[in-house]
Amino acid sequence: MFRSIALSAAALAASLAATGARAADTDITSDVRCMVVAAAMAQNTDPKVQNAGVMAGLYYLGKLDGREPNLDLEARLKQELAQMKPAEMMSEAQRCGAQLTARGKTVTEIGARLQAGKAP
């Protein structure tokens, strides 16, 4: 009986670990795709778009370095760039932009609270 419970627990743990690994890879892929979009923006002729691309690229680089410091970034960028179609670039730009906007709003709110002396 104990062996059956132990085997079931081990199987559950292995399943949860695999699920976590897939979720982490999905997050990495999402952030790499945002870096592809940011790199494209950084090559735009409009200085405002270029600046936004550089800033976005640094943000997503930080996320990737924090999550997976040994990631072969160049290989992953090449892989995603080769797979992304123009329509995907647009949809990814919207998704990535929404993430940046949300984080920017949070940082702005924190800054306002800190200035007002109301930090949690």
C-alpha positions in Angstrom: 0.0 0.0 0.0 2.8 2.4 1.0 4.6 1.6 -2.3 1.5 2.3 -4.3 1.1 5.7 -2.6 4.8 6.6 -3.1 4.6 5.6 -6.8 1.5 7.7 -7.3 3.1 10.7 -5.6 6.2 10.3 -7.7 4.2 10.2 -10.9 2.2 13.3 -9.8 5.5 15.1 -9.0 6.9 14.2 -12.4 3.8 15.3 -14.2 3.8 18.7 -12.3 7.4 19.2 -13.2 6.8 18.6 -16.8 3.9 21.0 -16.8 6.0 23.6 -15.1 8.8 23.1 -17.7 6.3 23.6 -20.6 4.9 26.7 -19.0 8.4 28.1 -18.5 9.3 27.4 -22.2 6.1 29.1 -23.3 7.0 32.2 -21.3 10.5 32.1 -22.7 9.2 31.8 -26.3 6.7 34.7 -25.7 9.5 36.9 -24.4 11.9 36.0 -27.2 9.1 36.9 -29.7 8.8 40.3 -28.0 12.5 40.8 -28.4 12.1 40.0 -32.2 9.4 42.7 -32.3 11.6 45.1 -30.3 14.5 44.6 -32.6 12.4 45.4 -35.6 11.1 48.5 -33.9 14.7 49.6 -33.1 15.5 49.6 -36.8 12.6 51.9 -37.7 13.4 55.3 -39.2 11.2 57.1 -36.6 13.4 58.0 -33.6 10.5 57.5 -31.2 9.8 54.0 -32.5 13.5 53.2 -32.4 13.7 54.4 -28.8 10.6 52.4 -27.8 12.1 49.3 -29.5 15.4 49.7 -27.6 13.6 50.1 -24.3 11.3 47.1 -25.0 14.3 45.0 -26.0 16.0 45.8 -22.7 12.9 45.0 -20.7 12.5 41.6 -22.4 16.2 40.9 -22.2 16.0 41.4 -18.4 13.0 39.1 -18.2 14.8 36.4 -20.1 18.1 36.8 -18.2 16.2 36.6 -14.9 14.3 33.5 -15.9 16.9 31.6 -17.9 20.4 33.2 -17.6 22.1 30.5 -19.7 19.6 30.8 -22.6 21.2 30.6 -26.1 19.5 33.9 -26.9 20.9 34.2 -30.4 19.7 30.7 -31.4 16.2 31.4 -30.0 16.0 34.8 -31.7 16.9 33.2 -35.0 14.4 30.4 -34.5 11.5 32.8 -33.7 12.4 35.2 -36.4 12.4 32.4 -39.0 9.0 31.3 -37.8 7.2 34.6 -37.4 5.0 35.8 -40.3 4.2 39.5 -40.8 0.7 39.1 -39.2 2.3 37.4 -36.2 4.7 40.4 -35.8 1.7 42.7 -35.6 -0.2 40.5 -33.1 2.9 40.0 -31.0 3.6 43.8 -31.1 0.1 44.3 -29.7 0.6 41.6 -27.0 4.0 42.8 -26.0 2.9 46.4 -26.0 0.0 45.7 -23.7 2.5 44.0 -21.3 4.8 47.0 -21.3 1.9 49.4 -20.9 0.6 47.5 -17.9 4.1 47.3 -16.2 4.7 51.0 -17.0 1.4 51.9 -15.4 2.3 49.9 -12.3 5.7 51.6 -12.0 4.1 55.0 -12.5 1.6 54.3 -9.7 4.4 53.1 -7.4 6.3 56.3 -8.1 3.3 58.4 -7.3 2.8 56.6 -4.0 6.5 56.9 -3.1 6.5 60.7 -3.8 3.3 61.1 -1.7 4.9 59.1 1.1 2.1 56.4 0.8 4.2 53.4 -0.2 2.7 50.2 1.0 
